[in-house]
């Protein structure tokens, strides 16, 4: 995955989204972009692989996701991770 703010590439989704959040905050602090929506941008789970979605579930200590296909995993993540 590639950060849309600075172009850095990362394979680990947890590290990637943490980096992207920090990168976005840094750009806001430096006045390069404005936070018009007031919150974090939505995560595009469709761009993630099944393995990345499962790693995200695992890192959030969720259960009952291992047998799900990608569409069901996306729905599961959206319902269980806020």
C-alpha positions in Angstrom: 0.0 0.0 0.0 1.2 3.5 -0.8 0.6 6.6 1.4 -1.4 9.1 -0.7 0.2 11.9 1.2 3.9 11.2 0.9 4.3 8.1 -1.4 5.9 5.8 1.2 5.1 2.1 0.5 4.3 -0.4 3.2 3.0 -4.0 3.3 1.7 -4.2 6.9 -1.8 -2.6 7.0 -1.6 -1.7 10.7 1.7 0.2 10.2 0.4 1.7 7.0 -2.8 3.1 8.4 -0.9 4.4 11.5 1.7 6.1 9.2 -1.0 7.6 7.0 -2.8 9.0 10.0 0.4 10.6 11.3 1.3 11.9 7.8 -2.1 13.5 7.4 -1.9 15.1 10.8 1.6 16.4 10.0 0.3 18.0 6.8 -2.6 19.6 8.6 -0.3 21.0 11.3 2.0 22.4 8.6 -1.0 24.0 6.9 -0.7 21.9 3.7 -4.2 20.6 3.9 -7.3 21.4 5.9 -9.6 19.0 7.7 -12.9 19.9 6.1 -14.8 16.8 7.2 -13.8 17.0 10.9 -12.8 13.4 11.2 -10.5 10.7 9.8 -11.0 9.8 6.1 -12.8 6.5 5.6 -10.6 3.4 5.1 -10.9 1.7 1.7 -11.1 -1.9 2.8 -11.8 -3.0 -0.8 -8.1 -2.1 -1.6 -6.9 -4.5 1.1 -6.2 -8.2 0.5 -7.9 -11.0 2.4 -4.7 -11.5 4.4 -4.5 -7.8 5.3 -8.1 -7.8 6.4 -7.5 -10.9 8.5 -4.4 -9.3 10.1 -6.5 -6.2 10.9 -9.1 -8.5 12.6 -6.4 -10.3 14.5 -4.7 -7.1 15.6 -8.1 -5.9 17.0 -8.6 -9.2 18.9 -11.7 -10.1 16.9 -13.0 -13.6 16.6 -15.1 -15.5 14.0 -13.5 -14.1 10.9 -11.1 -16.8 9.7 -13.6 -18.6 7.3 -15.0 -15.4 5.8 -14.5 -14.4 2.2 -13.4 -10.9 1.2 -16.9 -9.4 0.9 -17.9 -10.9 4.3 -14.6 -9.8 5.9 -15.1 -6.2 4.8 -18.6 -6.2 6.2 -17.3 -7.8 9.4 -14.6 -5.2 9.8 -16.9 -2.3 9.1 -19.3 -3.6 11.8 -16.6 -4.4 14.4 -13.9 -1.8 14.1 -14.8 1.8 14.8 
